[in-house]
Amino acid sequence: MANSRELARVYEERYGKITFKGAFGAGESVKPPPGGRFARARPEQENAVAFLIRTIEENPGEVTVLAIGPMTNLAIALRLRPDLGKMIKRLVFMGGNARVGGNVTRFAEFNFWFDPEAARAVIHAEIPEKIMFGLDITNHAVLTKAHFDAIASVRTPITELFAEDMGAGWPGFYDNPEATGYIWDCLAAGYLIDPTFVTDQEEVRLEVVTEFSAAYGSSFVPNPGAGSEAARGVSAPTNRVRVMLNLDFAKFFALYRDLLTRPVEPPTEPR
């Protein structure tokens, strides 16, 4: 099974609405950044998979991979080079759900749902340390209009993008001041700067559902009492993951606001 636009259509026919389809969604497009140095950057000639393999090979045991989207590229790199996992220092990723429900379907979180096969391959890879920022912790990182205003009131190209995205787009603070949103990817990135905002975590054996069903793309902690592990396909010890469960949101938001509202460096000439 491999997810696709057509498979998403069939899923909705059988099991109900998918709230966000990413690149599988009709009419959705990538917008250029509104300004600043990244607006003038040119694409690299080296593709993402080749970059991952080369960088990890050149720095064995030193690379932390931050994955804040579907893990397709990393899964392909690991398939091409099965020995690569042991050379990665650690993986910090945003995606999945261990003990809570989903956000794009009743069962699944978006990054895992978009490419469940890649997520499962990476979770089972021999990466020494895997740190998960899934919905278990992001559900506690709630943004209100007051949080939004604290950032959008400072004018930089970054905050203008933030304001457009969360004010005019989702969750729509301009039209609905009572709306709430969530912080997802930035929690994983923030952890690399200051891990002390995490207040609760646990180590689990994680599984990802890759069979086409209502739960397609979801992840879960297998119940040790529900039959033999071998029969359920979870006998491999490589799927140990540290799941982040809760946080000091005030502490994280202080970091988040500071970084987003800093003056943007003048643009440099493209390479």
N, C-alpha and C positions, 0 to 999 in steps of 0.2 A: 504494500500500500504506500502511496506517496500522494500527499495533498496537492490539490489543484483547484482552479476556479470551478471546473465542472464538478469535482467532488464536493466542494462547498455547496454548490447548488443542490446536489442530491441530498447532502446532509440536512439542509433546511427543509426539503420536501418530506424527509422521514422523521426528523427529530425536533424541528423548530428553528427559530431565528438565531443567526449568528450576528452578534451586535457590532462587530468590526471585523472586516475581512482583509485589511491591509492591501497588498498589491492585487489580491483577488477581487477587490471591490470595484464595481463599475463606476467610472467617472472620477476616481481618485487619482491625483497626479502629484508629483514631487515639485514643490515650489523652490525657487532659488532663494538663498539667504538674503535678508533685506539690506545688508551692508557689512562693513568691517572687513577684516583681512581674509576671511574664508570665502567671501563673495568673488574673489579674484583668483582663487586657487584652481589649478588645473588637475585633471585626473592623473593618477600615477599610471605608468605603462605596465607595471607589474600587477597581476591580479591578486585578489585577497588570499587565495589558497597558497599561491607561490610565496607571497610575503610571509604568511604564517610559518610555512615550512622552513624557509630560509632563516627567519629571525630566531626561531626556536633552535634550529641546528647550530647557528652561530653563537648562541648563548645558552647552552644546556644547563638546566637547573636554575636559571635566573629569570625566566620570563613568567610574569603573571598575565594571563589572558583575561581581559574584561569583555564579557559577552553580554550585550544589551539589546539583542535582537534574536531572531531565529538563528540556531547554531549550524546552519547549512555549511558555511565555509569551513568551520572547524571540523565538522564531521567528515567532510570530503578530505581535508588534510590528514586526518587520522586514518581514513580508509586507504589513502595513497601510501601513508607511512605509518603502519601500525605501531612502530617503536616510538613514535613521536610523543605519545602521552606521558611516558616515563621521563621525558626530557623537559616537560613543563613544570614550573615551580608550583603553580596553583592556578585554578580557574575560579573566577568570581563572576557570577552570572545573574541576570535578572530574568526570571521565567519560572513557570510551573506553579504548582500548589501542592502542598503536602497534606494539610489537615483542614483545608477550607475549600469552598466551592470555586467555580470558575468565574471569569468575567466576560468572555466572548461567547461561551456556551454555558449551560448550567454546570458543566463539569470542568471545562478547560480554560487555562490562561492563554492569552494570545500568542506569545512567543513560542510556547511549546505546541500549541494547536497548529500554527502555520507550518511547522515542519516537525511532526512528532518523531519521525524516524531519525532525524538528525539529533534531536534531543536525547533519545534513548541511546544512540550510539555514543554520544559524548558522556552521558551519565555512566555508561558501562566501560568507558575508556580507562586505561591505567594511569590516570592523572593523580599524583600523590594527594592533592588537597582540592576539594570542590566545595565552594561556598555559595549557597543559594539564597538569593533575594527574590522570593516568590510572593504570591498574594498573601501568604501568612503574615508577612511583615508589612507589605505595602498597603494592606487594608487599614493599617494603623497610621499611615502617613497621609492624613487628610488635609487638603488645602481649602481654605475658606476665602471669602472675598477680602477679608482683612489681610490675609497672607498675600493674596494677589496684589492688592494695592501697595503693600510695602515694597514690592519689587517693581511693579509697573509704573510707580510714581517717579522712579529714577530713569532718566532717558539715556539709553545707550542703544546701539544696534541690537545687542543681545536682548535687552529688556523689551524692545519694540517687537521682536520676534515672539518673546514670551507673552506679551500683551495680546498680540494678534492671535496666537495659538489658543490661549486659555480664556481670553476675553471675548473675542468674536467667534472662535471655534468652540471646542469642547473644553470645559463644561458650560461656557457661555456666561461668564460673570457680568458682562455688560447688560445682557437682557434679563438675567436672573441673579440678583445679588445674594439670594439664598442658596445658590448652587454650591456644590462641593466637588472637588476633584481629588485625585490621588497622585502621589509622586512614586514613580516606578524605577526607571533606569538610573535616575540620579542617586538613589539610595546605594546601589551597587558601586557607582563611581565614587560617591562620598566615602564609602567604607575604606577605599584605598588611601584617602587623605586622613581620615580620623575614624578608626573603627570603634571608638569608645561610645558612640551614640547607640550602638546595639546593646540592649539590656537583657535579651533572652534568646537562647538558641538551643538546638539539639542536634545530635548526630543520628541519622536514620539511614536505612537502606531504601532508596527511592526507585520506583518503577514508573514507566511511561506507557500509556495505552496506545498501541499502534494498530490494533484491530479496528476495522471500521464499525463503529457502534455509536450510541449516544455519547459515550465517554471518550471518543476518539480525541487524542491530543492532551488528555488530562494526565496528571501524575499523582501518585499516592504512595503511602507507606504500607507495604504488605502486612497483613495480619499473620503473625507467626503461628497462630492456632488454626489457620484455615488451610489444612492439608499440608503436604510436604512442599518444601521450597523448590525442590527439583521439578516437581510437577507443575509449579506455577512459574517456572522460568526465572527464578530470582536467586539461584544458588551461587552465582558469581559474586565474590566479595568486592568487586570493583565499583559497585554502585553505592558506595557510602558517600553521603553528602551531609555537610553541616548546614542545616536550615535555620535561617534567621527568623525569629518569631515576633520580636517586639523591639521598640526603640524609645529613646528619649527624644520626642519629636521637636521640642523646643531647642534642644542642643543641635539637632541636625538642621533645623530651619535657619538658625543663626549662621551656620556654615554656608548653606544653600543661598541665602540672601546676600551674604557678603561676596560670594564668588560671582553671582549673577549680576550684581550691581556695580562691580568694579569697572573703572574706565576701560574701554576697549583700545588696544594698541593700534596705532595708525596702520593702515594697510601697507603691505610690502609688495614690491614688484613680483609678479608671478614668475616661477622658474621656467 
